[in-house]
Amino acid sequence: MIGLLNSLPSVSGKDTNWDSLGPMLGEAFGQTLYMVCVAMLIGGVAGLAIGVLLYTTRDDGVLRNKFVYQVLNVLINFVRPIPFIILVTAIGPLTKNVVGTTIGTEAAVFVMSIAATFAIARLVEQNLMSIDPGVIEAARAMGASPWRIIRTVVVPEALGPLVLGYTFAFIAVVDMSAMAGYIGGGGLGNFAITYGYQAFDWNVTLVTTLVIIFIVQLAQIFGNWLSKKIMRR
């Protein structure tokens, strides 16, 4: 890998010491994958649960509960629009109480997980809204319990669109990870700022950007493929 990096043409008019920066780039890549995967795992599961609860507690839902729906809806509308970098500072006290610190990779993962949870919850609800109500009414008529309707009708019917929604969320979390460097979270964003922007080495900035684009493209291709495969069934 270092040999490949050293063979790249310079765009900044200076030689980049990839012999020392190459291993650091690999470490930053690993940090980004760790933050994104953990945040997606936590946010994906929690967001799915909240999104399904939002959908099922609506006025026409199988678990109709106006109070629960309104509380969740307001909470999502309150948290979701907050820019990530502001959310980091806004929930600093909560992060410190839960993680024990407001800086570092674990603190970044905690904030990313919260942001991902509420973003995914809304995506899940919107995708479930596309389900034909007649399918759910048919399941109700056959005596299916609310839990069985959720498990065997609601989620399977929206699985293809849900995959695309989660792909979108994954890319958004990658974007969040690029800002994790502001709280010492490391990752590719921090690497690009520290050794690229601040060091006036545009070679580092360009290579890091290409790596992030590669991650995003790979995720989008896989998400599109999986969604098409599911919807063909």
C-alpha positions in Angstrom: 0.0 0.0 0.0 2.8 2.4 0.9 4.5 1.7 -2.4 1.2 2.6 -4.2 0.9 5.8 -2.2 4.5 6.8 -3.0 3.9 6.3 -6.7 0.9 8.8 -6.7 1.6 12.1 -8.5 1.8 15.1 -6.2 -0.9 17.8 -6.3 0.6 20.0 -3.7 4.0 20.6 -5.1 5.7 18.8 -2.2 6.7 15.2 -1.5 4.5 13.5 1.1 6.3 11.1 3.5 3.9 8.2 3.0 6.4 5.9 4.7 5.4 7.4 8.0 1.9 8.6 7.1 0.8 5.4 5.4 0.5 3.3 8.6 -1.3 6.3 10.2 -3.7 6.4 7.3 -4.4 2.7 7.9 -5.0 3.3 11.6 -7.4 6.2 10.8 -9.2 3.9 8.4 -9.7 1.3 11.1 -10.9 3.9 13.6 -13.5 5.2 11.1 -14.8 1.7 10.4 -15.0 1.0 14.1 -16.9 4.2 14.9 -19.3 3.7 11.9 -20.0 0.0 12.5 -20.6 0.4 16.2 -22.8 3.5 15.8 -24.7 1.7 13.0 -25.2 -1.4 15.1 -26.5 0.5 18.1 -28.4 3.1 16.1 -29.7 0.6 13.7 -31.3 -1.7 16.3 -32.6 1.2 18.5 -33.8 3.1 15.5 -35.6 0.1 14.1 -37.4 -0.4 17.4 -38.4 3.3 17.7 -39.4 3.5 14.1 -41.6 0.4 14.3 -43.1 1.8 17.5 -43.8 5.1 15.8 -45.6 3.3 13.0 -47.6 1.0 15.1 -48.8 3.6 17.6 -50.2 5.9 15.0 -54.0 6.5 15.0 -54.4 3.7 12.5 -51.7 1.5 13.9 -52.0 -2.0 15.4 -50.8 -0.7 18.8 -52.6 2.7 18.7 -51.3 4.9 21.5 -51.5 8.6 20.9 -49.4 9.6 23.9 -46.5 7.3 23.0 -46.6 8.4 19.4 -46.6 12.1 20.3 -43.7 11.7 22.8 -41.6 9.8 20.3 -42.5 12.1 17.4 -41.6 15.3 19.3 -38.3 13.7 20.6 -37.2 12.7 17.0 -38.2 16.1 15.6 -36.2 17.8 18.4 -33.0 15.7 18.1 -32.8 14.9 14.4 -32.3 18.4 12.9 -29.4 19.3 15.3 -26.1 19.4 13.4 -23.7 16.7 14.6 -21.0 19.1 15.8 -23.6 21.0 17.9 -25.1 17.8 19.2 -21.6 16.8 20.4 -21.5 19.8 22.7 -25.2 19.8 23.6 -25.1 16.4 25.2 -21.6 16.7 26.6 -22.8 16.2 30.2 -24.8 13.1 29.2 -21.8 11.7 27.3 -19.5 12.3 30.3 -22.0 10.5 32.6 -22.4 7.5 30.4 -18.9 7.1 28.8 -16.8 8.8 31.5 -15.3 11.4 29.2 -16.4 13.8 26.4 -13.3 13.2 24.2 -12.0 10.2 22.4 -13.3 7.5 20.1 -15.8 6.1 22.7 -17.3 9.5 23.3 -17.6 10.0 19.5 -19.3 6.6 19.1 -21.8 7.5 21.8 -22.9 10.7 20.2 -22.9 9.1 16.7 -25.1 6.3 18.0 -27.7 8.8 19.4 -27.7 10.8 16.1 -28.1 7.6 14.1 -30.9 6.2 16.3 -33.2 9.2 15.7 -32.3 9.5 12.1 -32.9 5.8 11.4 -36.2 5.9 13.4 -37.7 8.4 11.1 -36.4 6.6 8.0 -38.0 3.3 9.3 -41.3 5.0 10.0 -41.4 6.6 6.5 -40.6 3.3 4.8 -43.2 1.4 6.8 -45.8 4.0 5.8 -45.5 2.7 2.2 -47.0 -0.7 3.2 -50.5 -1.4 1.8 -52.9 -1.0 4.7 -55.0 -3.8 3.1 -52.2 -6.3 3.9 -52.3 -5.4 7.6 -56.1 -5.5 7.7 -56.0 -9.0 6.1 -53.6 -10.2 8.8 -55.8 -8.6 11.5 -58.9 -10.4 10.0 -57.1 -13.7 10.3 -56.6 -13.1 14.0 -52.9 -12.3 14.0 -51.5 -10.6 17.1 -49.9 -7.2 16.9 -46.5 -8.7 17.5 -47.0 -11.3 14.8 -48.2 -8.6 12.3 -45.1 -6.6 13.0 -42.8 -9.6 12.7 -44.3 -11.4 9.7 -46.0 -8.6 7.8 -44.8 -5.1 8.5 -41.0 -5.6 8.5 -40.9 -8.2 5.6 -43.1 -6.0 3.4 -40.8 -3.0 3.8 -37.5 -4.9 3.9 -36.3 -3.8 0.5 -36.8 0.0 1.1 -35.5 -0.4 4.6 -32.2 -1.7 3.2 -31.9 1.4 1.1 -32.8 3.5 4.1 -30.1 1.9 6.2 -27.6 2.4 3.3 -28.4 6.1 3.4 -28.0 6.1 7.2 -24.6 4.4 6.9 -23.3 7.1 4.5 -24.6 9.8 6.9 -22.8 8.1 9.8 -19.6 8.0 7.7 -20.1 11.8 7.3 -20.5 12.1 11.1 -17.3 10.2 11.7 -15.3 12.7 9.6 -16.2 15.3 12.3 -15.3 13.0 15.2 -11.7 14.5 15.2 -13.0 17.6 16.8 -13.5 15.6 20.0 -10.4 13.5 19.7 -12.2 10.6 18.0 -9.6 10.1 15.4 -10.6 8.6 12.0 -10.1 9.7 8.5 -11.5 13.2 9.0 -9.1 13.9 11.8 -6.2 12.5 9.7 -7.1 14.7 6.7 -7.4 17.9 8.9 -4.2 17.2 10.9 -1.8 15.9 8.2 -3.5 17.5 5.2 -5.2 20.8 5.8 -3.2 22.0 8.7 0.1 20.8 7.2 -0.8 22.3 3.8 -0.3 18.8 2.2 -3.1 18.4 -0.3 -1.8 15.0 -1.3 -3.0 13.7 2.1 -6.3 15.5 1.8 -6.9 14.1 -1.6 -6.0 10.5 -0.7 -8.2 10.6 2.4 -11.1 12.0 0.5 -10.7 9.2 -2.1 -10.7 6.6 0.7 -14.0 8.0 2.1 -15.5 8.1 -1.3 -14.5 4.4 -1.8 -16.2 3.5 1.5 -19.4 5.3 0.5 -19.5 3.9 -3.0 -18.9 0.3 -1.7 -21.7 0.7 0.8 -24.1 2.2 -1.9 -23.4 -0.6 -4.4 -23.9 -3.3 -1.8 -27.1 -1.7 -0.5 -28.6 -1.3 -4.0 -27.7 -4.9 -4.8 -29.2 -6.3 -1.6 -32.3 -4.2 -1.9 -32.9 -5.4 -5.5 -32.4 -9.0 -4.5 -34.9 -8.7 -1.6 -37.6 -7.0 -3.7 -37.3 -9.6 -6.5 -38.5 -12.3 -4.1 
